[in-house]
Amino acid sequence: MAGEVAALDEAQARAMRGPRADPSAYMLIRPYLKLAVYIEVTGEHQERPYWLLGTRRPAELAAAIEDHGR
């Protein structure tokens, strides 16, 4: 289940890929994609604390994920 969903700017995405990264997180990133979407994983049997997905359009992807969860 998805909890918080946030579109990240370049600085936020860089921090989540580097110094603030959790080694158990799922990351689907590419070096040429500077922006990302953070998706918190909630629920009882979670294996990953969050997903970090690189994208060219983080606001649109975050909105689509939030709309799907309703």
C-alpha positions as CSV (number, residue, x, y, z in Angstrom):
1,M,0.0,0.0,0.0
2,A,1.2,3.5,-0.8
3,G,1.3,6.1,2.0
4,E,2.9,9.5,1.3
5,V,3.6,10.3,-2.4
6,A,5.8,13.2,-3.2
7,A,7.3,14.7,-6.4
8,L,10.9,15.5,-5.7
9,D,13.0,18.3,-7.3
10,E,16.6,17.7,-8.4
11,A,18.1,18.5,-5.0
12,Q,15.6,16.3,-3.1
13,A,16.0,13.4,-5.5
14,R,19.8,13.6,-5.2
15,A,19.6,13.5,-1.4
16,M,17.3,10.5,-1.5
17,R,19.7,8.7,-3.9
18,G,22.7,9.5,-1.8
19,P,23.1,10.7,1.8
20,R,19.5,10.1,2.9
21,A,19.0,6.8,1.0
22,D,17.8,3.8,2.9
23,P,19.7,0.7,1.7
24,S,16.5,-1.4,1.9
25,A,14.5,1.0,-0.3
26,Y,13.5,0.0,-3.9
27,M,15.0,2.5,-6.4
28,L,14.3,2.6,-10.1
29,I,16.6,5.4,-11.1
30,R,18.7,6.3,-14.1
31,P,21.6,8.8,-14.1
32,Y,20.0,11.0,-16.8
33,L,16.7,11.4,-14.9
34,K,17.3,14.1,-12.3
35,L,13.8,14.2,-10.9
36,A,12.0,11.5,-9.0
37,V,8.9,10.4,-7.1
38,Y,9.0,9.2,-3.5
39,I,6.4,6.6,-2.6
40,E,6.1,5.6,1.1
41,V,5.3,1.9,1.6
42,T,2.8,1.2,4.3
43,G,1.2,-1.9,5.7
44,E,2.0,-4.7,8.0
45,H,4.2,-6.9,5.7
46,Q,6.4,-4.3,4.0
47,E,9.8,-5.2,2.8
48,R,10.8,-1.8,1.6
49,P,10.3,1.5,3.5
50,Y,9.8,3.4,0.2
51,W,10.2,3.4,-3.5
52,L,12.1,6.0,-5.4
53,L,11.2,6.3,-9.1
54,G,13.2,8.4,-11.5
55,T,11.0,10.3,-14.0
56,R,10.9,13.3,-16.3
57,R,7.5,14.3,-15.0
58,P,7.3,13.8,-11.3
59,A,4.2,15.9,-10.6
60,E,2.2,14.0,-13.2
61,L,3.4,10.6,-12.0
62,A,2.7,11.5,-8.3
63,A,-0.8,12.7,-9.2
64,A,-1.5,9.5,-11.1
65,I,-0.4,7.3,-8.2
66,E,-2.4,9.3,-5.8
67,D,-5.5,9.1,-8.0
68,H,-5.1,5.4,-8.4
69,G,-5.0,5.0,-4.6
70,R,-8.4,6.6,-4.1
